[in-house]
Every structure is written in C-alpha cells, then in structure tokens.
C-alpha cells in the first residue's frame, strides 16, 4: 500500500540578495507502508529540505507530495519528527516531555499515563519518568525524543540526523533501538544521516542524493536493516557486501564533493 508519493518535487529559495538557489530538482519516489528509507548525500544536497517538505514545514515551489489519501500542505499529526537535538523541554520531567502532545490534545490522563509507561519501557527508560530531562545524557534524551514522537502514534516518522551528536557506542545502541521500533510498530520511517555506515545499517532502502540542485542520484535496496533485527550490528559491518557498498557510496560522495570544490574554484 502506497504511504508516501512524491512527484516532480522542486524547491527554489530566494536569497536576501535576490539570487535564487534550487535546493531540489524533479525529485520523485514512492514509499510503501512500513518501509524504512535512509537518505544520504554530501552537504547541500537537499536532504533536510526534502524532510522539511514531507513534514510540512516548507511548501515546494512545484510538484506534489501526498501522504496516504491527502496532499501535504502543512504539519499534521499523521507525521512525527525527531530532530538531531531532541528539541525537548529540558526543565520538564521525562514523563511530561513524553506526554506533552497528548496533554495538548486533552487526552484521558489515566490512558496517557499508561501509554507513557509503555513507551518508556520500549525505549529503555523505565523508572526515569520523574527525572528532570536536563539530568539525562545525550543518548537518553534522544530516547525521550523518540518516545515523545511515537506516543502520538504518527503513521510516518521523520528523523533528521537523530543520532549525529551521540558517541559511537551510544549511537550503535540507538541504531538497534530504531530497528526494533521499526519492526515492532510497522511504521514508515525516513531517516536523514551523514554517516554512510548508518545509512547502510538502517536503510531498507537508501537514496544517495546529488547536490546543486539536489536530486536522487542512486537508490539501493539493502538486506542489512532486516539482518540487524537479529544480528550484532558490528558483525554485519564485517560482511564483504557491506564493505563493498560502503566503499562504493563513499567514492560516489567523494567524487561529488570534488566536483563541487572544482566548480567553486572555477567560479572564484
């Protein structure tokens, strides 16, 4: 069942100087319900712009984008966002951060409390509900951000570099958690990342984007996310086909960066 349909998406920004920058050009793709898509590419390729359009924060210059049976014209409860920095209310407790959306909707307090406990257990934060959020580590705060997103039961989960600020060990644990949530909830997930290894581990599908203007350069269909549900992620990284894909994509992005630098030097 088609969950997200993007057709001929273009995004042009007008700068204060009056110049225009085309951030996205003719981007088209379809996501089926329950797919996990990783989007990767060099800086300036339009990854975050694409995610912001899906979230409804930006409206495209042209093209269309549909989620389910409706066109995306702005933010909606059908889509949940997890940012690189959790965008949490650090002065509130963990449970007050997690239940924030439900409280705004005036949901039943007893049902809300039950859901908070369920999601804190899922993300490994049981017993931390009364803890002030500012006392948590970065990894724990990202777990809070995930729980706050998921408790509202969005159909589509959007993640913008959600693990980029974490140390290596915490990042690996969070990658496993993202895979667990994907499998257990059946949600459609789009994750933006700068890490080739992370994109390979988490992307059931993986888009490599090319910059200036941002466009889809190559798509991969990968087995590693499914494997990661039952296998150690470190062992998966040792596989020959994982290494081959990693080197191919790294070379691809390196060449893009070299081309950008060459154009910049020529322009100068």
C-alpha positions in Angstrom: 0.0 0.0 0.0 1.4 3.4 -1.0 2.1 5.6 2.0 4.1 8.5 0.6 4.0 9.6 -3.0 6.4 12.4 -4.1 6.2 13.6 -7.7 8.4 16.1 -9.5 9.3 18.0 -6.4 11.2 21.3 -6.9 12.3 23.7 -4.3 13.8 27.1 -5.1 14.8 29.5 -2.4 15.2 33.3 -3.0 18.2 34.7 -1.1 18.2 38.2 0.5 20.4 39.3 -2.4 17.7 38.4 -4.8 19.6 35.4 -6.2 17.9 32.0 -6.3 19.1 28.6 -5.2 17.5 25.4 -6.4 17.6 23.1 -3.4 15.7 20.2 -5.1 15.1 19.3 -8.7 12.5 16.9 -10.0 12.5 14.6 -7.0 10.1 11.7 -7.4 9.7 8.5 -5.3 7.1 6.3 -3.6 7.3 4.7 -0.2 5.2 1.7 0.8 3.7 1.5 4.2 6.3 0.1 6.7 9.4 0.9 4.7 12.5 2.3 6.3 14.3 4.8 4.0 17.7 6.3 4.7 18.7 9.4 2.7 22.4 10.2 2.3 24.5 12.7 0.4 27.0 15.5 0.6 26.3 18.8 2.4 24.0 20.9 0.4 22.2 18.1 -1.5 18.8 19.0 -0.1 18.3 16.1 2.4 16.9 18.3 5.2 14.9 20.4 2.7 13.2 17.2 1.5 12.4 16.1 5.0 11.1 19.5 5.9 8.7 19.4 2.9 7.5 15.9 4.0 7.0 17.3 7.5 5.0 20.2 6.1 7.4 22.9 7.4 8.2 24.0 3.9 6.0 24.1 0.8 7.6 23.1 -2.5 7.9 25.5 -5.4 6.3 22.9 -7.7 5.4 19.3 -7.7 3.2 17.3 -5.4 3.5 15.3 -2.2 0.8 13.0 -0.8 0.7 11.0 2.4 -2.0 8.4 2.3 -5.1 9.9 0.7 -4.3 13.6 1.3 -1.8 16.2 -0.1 0.7 17.5 2.4 0.1 21.3 2.8 1.5 21.7 6.3 2.4 19.9 9.6 0.0 17.2 10.7 -0.5 14.6 13.5 0.0 11.9 10.9 3.7 12.7 10.8 6.1 12.8 13.8 9.6 14.4 13.8 12.7 13.6 15.7 15.5 16.2 15.4 19.3 15.9 15.9 19.0 17.7 19.2 15.8 16.4 20.8 14.1 19.8 21.0 12.9 18.8 24.4 11.7 21.0 27.3 14.7 20.3 29.5 13.1 21.9 32.6 10.3 19.3 32.5 10.4 15.8 33.7 10.8 12.9 31.2 7.2 11.9 31.5 6.0 15.5 31.0 8.1 15.7 27.8 6.8 12.4 26.5 3.1 13.1 27.2 3.2 16.7 26.0 1.4 16.1 22.8 -1.4 14.1 24.4 -1.8 16.7 27.1 -2.2 19.4 24.4 -5.0 17.2 22.9 -6.5 16.9 26.4 -6.4 13.1 26.2 -7.6 11.0 29.1 -4.9 11.3 31.9 -5.2 7.7 33.0 -4.7 6.4 29.5 -1.9 8.9 28.9 0.0 7.7 32.0 -0.3 4.1 30.8 1.0 5.0 27.4 3.9 6.9 28.9 4.9 3.9 30.9 4.7 1.6 27.9 6.8 3.8 25.7 9.4 4.5 28.4 9.8 0.7 28.7 10.1 0.3 24.9 12.9 2.9 24.7 14.7 1.6 27.8 13.8 4.4 30.2 11.5 2.7 32.6 11.9 4.3 36.1 13.1 7.6 34.7 9.6 9.2 34.3 10.1 11.7 37.2 13.7 12.6 36.3 14.3 16.2 35.1 15.2 15.9 31.4 18.3 18.1 31.8 19.9 15.4 34.1 19.9 12.8 31.3 22.8 12.0 28.9 22.5 12.9 25.2 21.6 9.3 24.3 18.9 9.1 27.0 17.5 12.5 25.8 17.2 11.1 22.2 15.3 8.1 23.7 12.9 10.6 25.3 12.5 12.3 21.9 11.7 9.0 20.2 9.1 8.2 22.9 7.5 11.7 22.6 7.2 11.2 18.9 5.8 7.7 19.0 3.3 8.1 21.8 1.3 10.2 19.4 1.0 7.3 17.0 2.1 9.0 13.8 1.9 7.0 10.6 5.1 8.4 9.3 8.2 9.0 11.4 10.8 11.6 10.2 14.3 11.7 11.7 16.8 14.4 10.9 20.2 13.3 11.9 18.8 11.9 15.2 22.0 10.2 16.3 24.6 12.5 14.9 25.6 14.1 18.2 26.0 10.8 20.1 29.2 9.0 20.9 30.0 5.8 18.9 28.7 3.3 21.5 25.5 5.1 22.3 24.9 5.7 18.6 25.2 1.9 17.9 22.7 1.2 20.7 20.3 3.8 19.3 20.6 2.3 15.8 19.5 -1.0 17.2 16.6 0.7 19.0 15.4 2.4 15.8 15.4 -1.0 14.0 13.5 -2.5 16.9 10.8 0.2 16.8 10.6 0.0 13.0 9.9 -3.8 13.2 7.6 -3.7 16.2 5.4 -0.8 15.2 5.3 -1.3 11.4 5.7 2.5 10.9 7.1 4.1 7.8 10.4 5.8 8.6 12.6 8.3 6.8 16.0 9.0 8.4 18.4 11.6 7.2 22.1 10.9 8.0 25.6 12.0 7.1 27.0 8.6 8.0 27.4 6.0 5.2 27.6 3.1 7.7 24.4 4.3 9.5 22.6 4.6 6.2 23.6 1.1 5.2 22.6 -0.3 8.6 19.2 1.4 8.9 18.1 1.8 5.3 16.0 -1.0 3.9 16.0 1.4 1.0 18.8 4.0 0.6 18.8 7.1 -1.5 22.1 8.8 -2.4 21.4 12.4 -3.3 23.5 14.6 -5.6 23.8 18.4 -4.9 23.2 21.6 -6.7 20.5 21.1 -7.5 19.5 18.3 -5.1 18.3 15.3 -6.8 18.1 11.5 -6.4 21.4 10.1 -7.8 21.2 6.4 -6.9 18.9 4.0 -5.0 19.9 0.9 -3.1 17.7 -2.0 -1.8 19.6 -3.5 1.2 19.4 -6.5 3.5 21.2 -5.1 6.5 18.3 -3.5 8.3 16.4 -6.8 8.4 19.6 -8.6 9.5 20.2 -6.1 12.2 17.0 -7.1 13.9 18.6 -10.4 15.0 22.3 -9.9 14.5 25.1 -7.8 16.1 25.5 -4.6 14.0 29.3 -4.9 14.4 29.2 -8.3 12.8 27.1 -7.0 9.9 29.7 -4.3 9.3 32.3 -7.0 8.7 30.4 -8.6 5.8 32.1 -8.3 2.4 28.9 -6.9 0.7 28.5 -4.3 3.4 32.1 -3.2 2.9 31.7 -3.1 -0.9 28.5 -1.0 -0.7 30.2 1.3 1.8 33.3 1.9 -0.4 31.1 2.4 -3.5 29.0 5.1 -1.8 32.0 6.8 -0.1 33.7 7.0 -3.5 30.4 8.4 -5.0 30.1 11.1 -2.4 33.8 11.9 -2.5 33.6 12.5 -6.3 30.6 14.7 -5.8 32.5 16.8 -3.2 35.4 17.0 -5.5 33.2 18.2 -8.3 31.6 20.9 -6.0 35.1 22.1 -5.0 36.2 22.2 -8.6 33.2 24.3 -9.5 33.8 26.6 -6.6 37.4 27.2 -7.5 36.4 27.9 -11.2 33.8 30.4 -10.1 36.3 32.1 -7.8 
